[in-house]
């Protein structure tokens, strides 16, 4: 058995690998960039080695430095996690040349499956069904355009070396092909260093089902059933579950056999995933991911197996812990990817400090007895895999994932209910997050009834993005309670009636106006001070006055008696912003203090700004150009995704403030713009 490994990754997967290694008595070495010096994965390991500056190409992608760190610390093997160098055949070969075990497949298998086009050619020869398309090496744009016209629209453009939704475009019409191809190639080159693309017919209502495979060095290979990853946004997975709803035993066996055959065809070793796209009863090979997948926890939850432990045992030369006949499915598991992003703004990534992070009770990961014939004991009901803590910063340098929230239930209905409750209890203040959207998605009729396909989110925009409801009286009362409590804490009540915090007035009752705003409206409230105790108040909202009493609470936990009801919640102040978590919902209110803004005028300009830090990759207009509303003006790249800045209305470009290749800060004005005359 290995005694010491280096984990060539960061975030939640590095924490995940180190947890299993520690349980097995294996020492771990972390690597980190300057942005991650204080990160959770560094603290989770026994040793840590600095790689370089924050940018991945100057740190986590430096294979030579990672190998040198492994040799210097006495590590015997390198676990690549996923992303970064995990599917880099040259890195796997370099590890082997340095005398290190690469905890993954051999370099030859990575090469065989690393190119989507080459992999499809290999599968075609093996008789695995493929979606009609073009997978050739000739990348002449005119040829690609002709092939797209031959295949028929809509057609899917996909980076040949890609994954994770990067470098993918759906083209609806022939007229749109050239622009989409250029954008796809730019994103592919930026993300993978290879701008080669392939073409496929875009299926209208496909499901995305993948099979987990595992092979050892003795030639044995098994599949650990399937995962349904159909629910996606921008071709990136949002929710994953196992087993796939509606899967028959016959179809599971057929897909499993095809996946094992694909793994055997390339001499596979370790954990891998064979991905299929399905429509009706047909299934087509899509690609093979030659690594552990982000969504592997749902497979662990239904099988009772720790797949990282399997990886470490296989890498140590041991046979697979269990054979195919010993594997069985127990219950149902669902994973939600909690991201720092804004779903209401096209899932735009968000950055910032996690000022407040509260999660539902969970275990760090499932400990399994991999050698038991029926798997482990009953899995934890709620599991959180995360690489961040309260106070950490979501930076623009890496994927903005906060955590993976995984739940298990004896059946799908119970797992759905558990996920909804867990999402309601997940609280984040700092960057925007997708937790509220995920809960709406889990509770939606299409998902809850398993009417699944990759277009589910786009097809159900109205239900998944409803109008934001107004703040409730309970939420407003909790916000007011914190304002009153905080003011009391900052004032000294020394017996002087003029300095009392109880609102005492001679022959009068203090009535105080308070205004709280959210993104939709302003709430004009009146707080009445009702006595000498300092806890008795009334709150006037509209035409109704309700008694309000502050109850004891600690930290961000707030409790009030509102009329005859006890109301509890969590309230976090962030400057003027007051974040209220109550009854599974989160509302952000702004305390409008008129004195704080005296003399400050609202500035309304005609300059379009960067939605986040990033790099300008294309400028599509020139100074003096007249443009129509919605016309693309500038394309910037941030967090490995392209974002198009469009004209908000008809107008004229006055001046361009940045050029291609320039780095821009969050909120930086990109160009001057004036309305059409």
C-alpha positions, 0 to 999 in steps of 0.5 A: 500500500502507498504510504505518501501521496501528493495531491496535484489539485485544490479545493473540494477534490483535494480535501476529499482525497486527503480525507480518504488517505488519512483514514487509510493511514496514507500521508498527503502533500498539498500544492498551492498557488499564492491565492490558496496559501490559506486554503482549506485543502492546504490545512487538510494535508500533512505537508504543503508546497508552493507552486507559484502565482494565482493563475493556473498556468503559473501554478497548478498546470506546472507539471514539472514543479509538481513532480519535483515537489513529489520527489522532494517530499518523498511522495510515491504517487500523485493523485491528479483529482479532476481538471488541471492535469488529470487528463494530461497524457504527457503529465501521466507519462512524466510521472511514470518516467520520474518513478512516481505512480500516477493515480489514474489510467496509463498515458496511452488510455488518456491519449486514446480517449483524450481527443473526442474525435479520436475516441469516437473513431475508436468507438465506431470501429468497436461498433458502439453507436455514435451520433451523426457528425464530423470527427475529422482532423481537417479543420478548414472553416469552409469544410466544417461549415459544409459538414454542418450543412450536411449534418443538418441544424441544429448542430453542436460544435464541441471542443475536441479536447474539451470538457465541462461545457467549455468550447461548446456552441449550439448553432441553429442556422447556417448563417450563424455558423461562422461566428459560433465557430470562431467563438468556440475555437477561441474558448477551446484554445484558451481552456485546453490549448487546442482549438480543434472542434468536432460537429454532431447533430444536436438532439432535441430532447436528449438525456445525459447518462454516464456509466462509472467504470473501474479497472485494475492492473490484473485485467478485471473491469466492472461498472458501478451503475449509472448516473443521470446528469441531464440537468445542465446549464450552458452544457455544464451539469447542475444536478446529478443523480443515481440511479437514473430514473426509469432505467430498466435492468436490461438497458443498464446491463447493455450500457454497462457492457458497452462502457466496460468494452470501451474501457477494455479497448484502451487498456484502462486502469483506475476510475473512469466514466463513459458518457452516453447521450440517450434519446428514447430507447437509443443510446450513443457514445459521447466521450470517456472521462479518464479520471474521477468525476465531480459527481462521483459521490452519488455513485458512492452513496448508492453502492456504499463504496469509497471510490477514492479508496478504490483508486488508492488500492488499485494504484498500489497494485491490489485487485478490485475490492469487489467483483461485478456480482458483489455490487448492488444499488441501495436507495437513491442519491442526488448531488447539487453543485453549489456555485458562486454565480447569479442564475438571474444574470445568465449564471454569471460567476460571482466572486467575493468573500464568504462573509457568512457560511452556514450549512445543514448538518452533514458528515465530511464524506462517507466512510465505507467498508469496501471489502464487505460483500454488500457494501458499507453501512447505511450512507449518511443522509446528507453529505457536503464535499467542500474546499472553502470555509467561512471567511474564504474568498471565491477568486476569479482564478478558478472554478467558482464552486462552493460545495457539492451537496449530496443527499441519500434516501431509500427512494427518489421521493425521499431523496428529493425531499431531503435535498429541498430541505438541505438547500433551504438550510444552506446560507451564504452571504458574500458572492451571489449563489445558486442555492435558491435556484437549485431548490426551485429546480428540485421542487419543480414539476419536471424534475420531481416527476423525472421528465428529464433532458438537457433542455429542462432549464431552458424549457422551464424558464418561467417556472424556474425564474419567477418574479421575486415576491415582496419581503414578508412582515416576518423578514422585515421584522427580523431585519428591524430587530437586528437594527435595533439590537445593533444600535442598543449595543453601540449606545451606552445607557448610563441612567441619563434619560436623554441617552436611554436606548429604550425610546423614552420620551417625556409625555410622548411615545417615540415613533421612528420611520425606517426604510428598507429596500430590496431590488424590487421595492421600498418598504416604509415602516414605522417603529413604535417604542413601547416601554422601558424594557428596551424590548417592547416595540410595534412595527407599522407596515402599511395600515397594520401595526403589530407588536414586536418584542426582541427575544434573546439570541446569539450571533446571527441567530435572531428571534422575535415575538411578532404579535402572537407568533415566535419568529426565528431566523438568521440575519447578517449585516454587510454594511447597509445590506441586511441579509435575512434567512427565514423559512427557507428563503433569503432576502437582501434588504438595504437599510436606507439611512438618509443621513448617510447619503446626504448630498450624494447624487445618483450618477447615471452614465452611458458606459458599459462595464465589466460584469467581473474581472477578466480579459478582453478577447474580441472587440466587435465595434469601432468608435463612431459605430451606430448599433442596435439594441442587443448588438454584441460589442465586446467579448470578454473571458472570465473564469474560462467562459466567454461573456458578450457585452451587448448594447442596452439600446439603440445608440452610438459607440463614442469611445473604446476604452480597452483593446484585445488582450487587456485585463479589466477589473470588475465594474471597469467601464469598457466603452462609452455609449450614447443613445441614438439621436 
